[in-house]
Amino acid sequence: MSEATHDVELLARALVALNRHGEVLRGIGGLFAAAGHELYLVGGSVRDAVLGRLTADLDFTTDARPDVVQRIVRSWADALWDTGIDFGTIGVGKGNDRLEITTFRADSYDQVSRNPQVKYGDRLEDDLVRRDFTVNAMAVRISADGPGDFIDPLGGLTALRQRVLDTPAAPEVSFGDDPLRMLRAARFVSQLQFDVSDRVRRAIVEMAPQLERITVERVAVELDKLLLGVDPVAGLDLMVQTGMGDVVLPEIGGMQMAIDEHHQHKDVYQHSLTVLRQAMALEEQPDLVLRWAALLHDIGKPATRRHEADGGVSFHHHEVVGAKMVRKRMRALKYSKQMVDDVSQLVYLHLRFHGYGDGKWTDSAVRRYVADAGPLLPKLHKLVRADCTTRNKRRAARLQANYDQLETRIAELAAKEDLARVRPDLDGNEIMRLLGIPAGPQVGQAWNFLKELRLDRGPLSHDEAVAELLAWWNAKDDPNV
């Protein structure tokens, strides 16, 4: 197929995708035309239309200023919001579609500030050339008749056909304006399965330290989008190999220094990428917590590496060290407390199963495994299974069979008792009544004692629980015990 024929097919596919939104495009196109203003579908919306993956999120650009945009769409929109108005963007809800309309931009940067100084432009061409990559610098004119002319002054369609990311201007200029665009390149490698041009790669290697100018919140958003892409391993590897990882997530590249204790992989870094791939294969839908845990589960290994007398390598307690490292890094990136807690707990627990041996855990140990995992148990199941990367088929089969057996035992215990919510057999009010004590630390101590008893022995009858509590209390007060 010739390039020209391929381009025609791509544009035909885009038109089919756009026509699915024909009613809303004709409606808003007519409003702007009647008001004497230009309107273009632009950026990721055009790119995704060409790729046949257009969603209900539609991005537009216009010569109209934000206050004028609001006047034009107010009576037509089902919903209107101006949270992005400081950056020239007005949000519109219409039916199932979510529209963002941004005034032509000609932003300037002082090379120090972390956000652009918004400056409105008057020409579409000036707006397109300031965009991050040529595949995001295509536009489609929108009028009362719907989609019209396809506008591609910077070769975006060719870049899309070649599946390559290149910048409209020299990459040094583009990344100097907004260094986050370098990290966005890694994100698009993951999401779109594109590669970067040679000049973009060289510029990233040279300019990666400038990512320190970017707020950690913006970095975290890009990292999440990268991890949720269809090929996060490719995006992560670009990040690490170009030096971006040294700035935003140094623990990942740092794993290249450690040797996996089973010697079946080049290093812990490659092992972790394999675990990420295998965890993704077990997902019902993209799971950000699971993917973070899979990527970070072994980051404690470099700090715990020890060379043993027999020539082997050990990483004792790397799960404990790793969980602490996860907390430190994710807090620095300002993730939510819940996110930090969930990912660090999965990292902390990911080795627990390996004490299971050949099914020799007591019921108490099974209860504790479930209780410590809590609502994360389904994710822990996937993480542990994904962490089996040995190329020894017999050993892999044995590990999977052991985990099958553990899940069976969990299900059997769950059928007999409420494993999902293991609580003491007596509540706080009854503890206070039986012991004759007020609310305070002693009630918490008694509650914890009963919780441990419940984990060890399973559900107790009311009389048994009372007897155990009183015996514990009396022994506690006896100085001879």
C-alpha positions in Angstrom: 0.0 0.0 0.0 1.4 3.4 -0.9 1.7 6.1 1.7 -0.9 8.2 -0.1 -3.4 5.4 -0.1 -2.7 4.7 3.6 -3.2 8.3 4.4 -6.6 8.3 2.6 -7.6 5.2 4.6 -6.6 6.9 7.9 -8.6 10.0 7.1 -11.6 7.9 6.1 -11.4 6.1 9.4 -11.2 9.5 11.2 -14.3 10.7 9.3 -16.3 7.6 10.4 -15.2 8.2 14.0 -16.2 11.9 13.9 -19.5 11.3 12.3 -20.5 9.3 15.4 -20.4 12.7 17.1 -22.0 14.4 14.1 -24.9 15.9 16.0 -22.9 17.7 18.6 -20.2 18.8 16.1 -22.9 20.3 13.8 -24.6 22.0 16.7 -21.5 23.7 18.2 -20.0 24.4 14.7 -23.2 26.2 13.8 -23.1 28.3 17.0 -19.5 29.5 16.4 -20.1 30.1 12.7 -23.2 32.3 13.5 -21.1 34.2 16.0 -18.4 34.9 13.4 -15.7 32.7 15.0 -13.6 29.8 13.9 -13.7 26.4 15.6 -11.5 23.4 15.1 -11.3 20.0 16.6 -7.7 19.6 17.6 -5.0 17.7 19.4 -5.6 14.3 20.9 -9.2 14.2 19.6 -8.0 14.3 16.0 -5.2 11.9 16.6 -7.6 9.4 18.3 -10.1 9.8 15.5 -7.4 8.9 13.0 -6.4 5.9 15.1 -10.1 4.8 15.4 -10.2 5.3 19.2 -12.1 8.5 19.6 -13.9 8.8 23.0 -16.6 11.2 24.2 -13.9 13.7 25.3 -13.6 16.3 22.5 -11.0 19.1 22.4 -11.5 22.2 20.4 -9.6 25.4 19.7 -11.0 28.8 18.6 -10.2 32.4 18.0 -12.9 33.4 20.4 -11.8 34.5 23.9 -13.1 32.5 26.9 -15.8 35.0 27.9 -17.1 35.0 24.3 -17.0 31.2 24.3 -19.2 31.2 27.4 -21.7 33.5 25.8 -21.8 31.4 22.6 -22.4 28.0 24.3 -24.4 28.9 27.4 -27.9 28.4 26.1 -26.9 25.3 24.1 -24.8 23.4 26.7 -26.3 21.0 29.2 -23.5 21.9 31.6 -20.8 24.6 31.7 -17.7 24.9 33.9 -14.9 27.3 33.9 -12.3 25.6 36.1 -9.7 26.0 33.3 -10.6 29.5 32.4 -7.2 30.9 33.7 -5.6 28.8 30.9 -8.2 29.8 28.3 -10.4 26.7 28.5 -14.1 26.4 28.9 -15.7 23.0 29.6 -19.0 22.0 28.1 -21.3 19.0 28.7 -23.6 18.1 25.9 -25.5 14.8 26.0 -22.8 12.1 26.6 -20.0 14.3 25.2 -17.6 16.3 27.2 -16.1 19.2 25.3 -13.2 21.5 26.2 -12.9 24.7 24.1 -9.6 26.6 24.4 -8.7 29.9 22.8 -5.8 29.8 20.4 -2.6 29.9 22.4 0.8 31.4 21.9 2.2 30.7 25.4 5.5 32.1 26.6 7.7 30.6 29.3 10.4 32.2 31.4 12.4 28.9 31.5 12.1 29.0 35.3 8.4 29.0 36.2 6.6 25.7 36.4 3.5 26.8 34.4 3.1 28.6 31.1 2.3 32.3 31.0 -0.9 32.2 29.1 -0.9 34.4 26.0 -3.8 34.2 23.5 -3.0 33.9 19.8 -4.9 34.8 16.7 -4.0 32.1 14.2 -4.5 28.3 14.3 -1.0 27.7 12.9 0.6 29.5 15.9 -1.5 27.3 18.2 -0.5 24.1 16.5 3.2 24.8 16.5 3.2 25.2 20.3 1.8 21.7 20.9 3.9 18.9 22.3 4.1 16.5 19.4 3.2 16.6 15.7 0.7 13.8 16.1 -1.2 16.2 18.4 -0.8 19.1 16.1 -3.5 18.2 13.6 -6.9 19.9 13.3 -10.3 19.5 11.7 -12.4 22.6 10.8 -15.9 22.4 12.4 -18.9 24.2 11.0 -22.6 23.9 10.8 -22.1 21.1 8.4 -19.9 19.2 10.9 -16.3 18.1 10.2 -14.7 19.9 7.3 -11.1 20.5 6.2 -8.3 18.4 7.7 -5.4 20.7 8.6 -1.9 19.2 9.1 0.9 21.8 8.5 3.5 20.0 10.6 3.3 16.4 9.2 1.3 14.9 12.0 -0.4 12.3 9.8 2.9 11.1 8.4 4.3 10.8 12.0 1.2 8.9 13.0 1.5 6.5 10.1 5.1 5.9 11.0 4.1 5.6 14.7 6.8 8.1 15.8 6.7 11.0 18.3 8.4 14.1 17.1 8.1 17.8 18.2 6.7 20.6 16.0 9.6 22.8 16.9 13.1 21.7 17.8 12.8 19.4 20.8 15.2 21.5 22.8 12.8 24.5 22.4 9.7 22.4 23.0 11.1 20.7 26.2 12.7 23.9 27.4 9.2 25.5 27.2 7.6 22.7 29.2 9.9 19.9 30.5 6.9 17.8 31.3 6.6 17.1 27.6 9.6 14.7 28.0 7.7 12.6 30.5 4.6 12.9 28.3 6.6 11.3 25.5 7.1 8.2 27.8 3.4 8.2 28.5 2.5 8.3 24.8 4.9 5.4 24.2 2.9 3.5 26.7 -0.6 4.6 25.6 -0.1 4.6 21.8 2.7 2.1 21.4 4.7 4.7 19.4 8.5 5.3 19.5 10.3 8.6 19.8 12.4 10.1 17.0 16.1 10.0 17.4 16.3 13.8 17.9 13.7 13.6 20.6 15.5 10.9 22.4 18.8 12.8 22.2 17.1 15.9 23.6 15.5 14.0 26.5 18.9 12.5 27.5 20.4 16.0 27.5 17.5 17.8 29.2 16.1 15.2 31.6 17.4 17.1 34.7 15.0 20.0 33.8 12.1 17.8 35.0 13.0 19.1 38.5 11.2 22.3 37.4 7.9 20.5 37.3 5.6 20.2 40.2 5.3 16.7 41.7 1.6 16.7 41.2 2.0 17.0 37.4 4.6 14.3 37.4 2.4 11.9 39.3 -0.5 12.4 36.8 1.8 11.5 34.0 3.2 8.5 35.8 -0.3 7.2 36.5 -1.3 7.6 32.8 1.9 5.9 31.8 1.3 2.9 34.1 -2.3 2.6 32.9 -1.3 2.5 29.2 -1.3 -0.6 27.1 2.5 -1.0 27.2 3.8 0.7 30.4 7.0 -1.4 30.2 8.0 0.5 27.0 7.2 3.8 28.6 9.1 3.0 31.8 12.1 1.7 29.9 12.3 5.0 27.8 12.1 6.9 31.1 14.9 4.9 32.7 17.2 4.7 29.7 17.0 8.5 29.0 17.6 9.6 32.6 14.1 10.8 33.3 13.7 8.1 35.8 16.8 9.4 37.8 14.8 12.6 38.4 11.2 11.4 39.0 11.5 7.7 40.1 15.2 6.9 40.8 14.3 3.6 42.6 13.3 2.0 39.3 16.6 2.5 37.5 18.4 1.7 40.7 17.1 -1.9 40.5 19.5 -2.5 37.5 22.3 -2.7 40.1 20.9 -5.7 41.8 21.0 -9.4 40.7 17.9 -11.5 41.2 18.6 -14.2 43.7 17.4 -16.9 41.4 19.6 -15.7 38.6 16.9 -16.3 36.0 16.9 -12.6 34.9 19.5 -10.1 33.9 18.6 -8.0 37.0 15.9 -7.1 39.4 14.8 -4.3 37.0 14.0 -6.7 34.2 12.3 -9.0 36.7 10.1 -6.2 37.9 9.1 -5.3 34.4 8.2 -8.9 33.8 6.1 -9.0 37.0 4.3 -5.9 35.8 3.4 -7.5 32.5 2.2 -10.7 34.2 0.1 -8.7 36.7 -1.6 -6.9 33.8 -2.4 -10.2 32.2 -4.3 -11.2 35.4 -6.4 -8.0 35.5 -10.1 -7.8 34.8 -9.6 -4.1 34.0 -6.6 -1.7 34.4 -5.7 -1.6 38.1 -3.4 1.3 39.1 -2.7 0.0 42.6 -1.8 -3.4 41.4 0.5 -2.0 38.6 2.3 0.3 41.0 2.8 -2.6 43.5 4.1 -4.9 40.7 6.5 -2.3 39.6 7.8 -1.5 43.1 7.6 -4.8 44.9 11.4 -5.4 44.8 12.7 -1.8 45.1 14.1 -2.8 48.5 16.5 -5.4 47.0 19.5 -3.1 46.2 19.6 -1.8 49.8 19.4 -5.3 51.2 21.7 -7.2 48.8 24.2 -9.4 50.6 26.8 -11.7 49.0 26.8 -15.0 50.9 29.8 -17.2 51.6 28.6 -19.8 49.2 28.7 -17.4 46.3 25.0 -16.7 46.4 23.1 -13.4 46.8 20.4 -12.7 49.4 18.0 -9.9 50.0 16.7 -10.5 53.5 13.8 -8.3 54.6 13.7 -6.5 51.3 9.9 -6.4 51.5 10.1 -4.4 54.8 12.7 -2.0 53.4 10.8 -1.8 50.1 7.5 -0.9 51.8 9.2 2.0 53.6 10.8 3.1 50.3 7.4 3.1 48.6 5.9 5.2 51.3 8.7 7.7 51.1 8.6 8.0 47.3 4.8 8.1 46.9 4.5 10.7 49.7 7.1 12.8 47.9 4.9 12.6 44.8 1.9 13.6 47.0 -0.2 10.6 46.4 -3.3 10.1 48.6 -2.9 8.4 51.9 -5.0 5.5 50.7 -2.9 5.0 47.6 0.3 5.1 49.7 -1.1 2.7 52.2 -2.4 0.2 49.6 0.7 0.0 47.5 3.1 -0.2 50.4 1.0 -2.9 52.1 1.1 -5.0 49.0 4.8 -4.6 48.8 5.1 -5.5 52.4 3.0 -8.7 52.0 4.2 -9.9 48.6 6.7 -12.4 50.2 4.4 -13.8 52.9 3.1 -16.6 50.7 6.6 -18.0 50.3 6.4 -19.2 53.9 3.5 -21.4 52.9 5.8 -24.1 51.7 3.8 -27.2 50.7 0.6 -26.2 52.4 1.8 -26.5 55.9 0.3 -23.2 57.2 -2.1 -23.5 60.2 -5.6 -22.1 60.0 -4.3 -19.3 62.2 -1.6 -18.4 59.6 -4.2 -18.4 56.8 -6.5 -16.1 58.9 -3.6 -13.7 59.5 -2.7 -13.7 55.8 -6.3 -12.7 55.0 -6.6 -10.2 57.8 -3.4 -8.4 57.0 -4.3 -8.1 53.3 -7.9 -7.0 54.1 -9.6 -5.6 51.1 -6.4 -5.8 49.1 -6.5 -9.7 49.1 -7.7 -10.0 45.5 -4.8 -7.7 44.4 -2.4 -9.6 46.6 -3.4 -12.9 44.9 -2.6 -11.4 41.5 0.7 -9.8 42.7 2.0 -13.1 44.2 1.1 -15.1 41.1 2.7 -12.5 38.8 5.9 -12.6 40.9 6.5 -16.1 39.7 9.0 -15.5 36.8 11.1 -18.6 37.0 11.8 -20.4 33.7 11.9 -23.7 35.5 8.5 -25.1 34.5 8.4 -27.6 37.2 9.1 -25.1 39.9 6.6 -22.6 38.4 3.9 -25.2 38.4 4.6 -26.1 42.0 4.4 -22.5 43.1 1.1 -22.0 41.3 -0.3 -25.2 42.7 0.6 -24.1 46.2 -1.1 -20.8 45.7 -4.2 -22.6 44.3 -4.2 -24.6 47.5 -3.9 -21.5 49.7 -6.8 -19.9 47.9 -8.8 -23.1 48.3 -8.1 -23.1 52.1 -9.1 -19.4 52.3 -12.4 -20.2 50.6 -13.0 -23.1 52.9 -12.4 -21.1 56.0 -14.4 -18.2 54.6 -17.4 -20.6 54.3 -17.2 -21.4 58.0 -16.4 -17.9 59.4 -16.3 -14.2 58.3 -12.7 -14.0 57.2 -13.3 -10.7 55.4 -14.0 -9.0 58.7 -12.2 -10.7 61.6 -13.3 -9.0 64.8 -13.2 -10.0 68.5 -16.1 -12.1 69.8 -16.9 -9.3 72.3 -17.3 -5.7 71.4 -15.9 -2.7 73.3 -19.1 -2.1 75.3 -19.2 -5.6 76.6 -15.5 -5.5 77.4 -16.1 -2.4 79.6 -19.1 -4.0 81.3 -17.3 -7.3 82.1 -14.1 -5.7 83.3 -15.8 -2.8 85.0 -13.5 -0.2 83.3 -14.2 3.0 81.5 -13.3 3.7 77.8 -9.6 4.1 77.4 -6.3 2.3 76.5 -7.2 -0.7 78.6 -10.3 -1.4 76.5 -8.0 -1.3 73.4 -5.6 -3.7 75.0 -8.4 -6.1 75.8 -9.9 -5.8 72.3 -6.5 -6.6 70.7 -6.1 -9.6 73.0 -9.5 -10.9 71.8 -8.6 -10.1 68.2 -5.4 -12.2 68.4 -7.3 -15.0 70.1 -9.9 -14.9 67.3 -7.1 -15.1 64.6 -5.5 -18.0 66.4 -8.5 -20.1 67.2 -11.3 -18.9 65.0 -14.8 -17.9 66.3 -15.4 -18.6 70.0 -18.7 -19.0 71.7 -19.8 -16.1 73.9 -19.0 -18.1 77.1 -15.6 -19.1 75.9 -14.7 -15.5 74.9 -15.9 -14.2 78.3 -13.8 -16.8 80.1 -10.7 -16.1 78.1 -11.1 -12.3 78.6 -11.4 -12.7 82.4 -8.5 -15.1 82.6 -6.3 -12.7 80.6 -7.4 -9.7 82.8 -6.8 -11.5 86.1 -3.4 -12.7 84.9 -2.6 -9.2 83.7 -3.1 -7.8 87.2 -1.2 -10.6 88.9 2.3 -9.5 89.6 3.5 -13.1 89.8 2.4 -13.8 86.2 
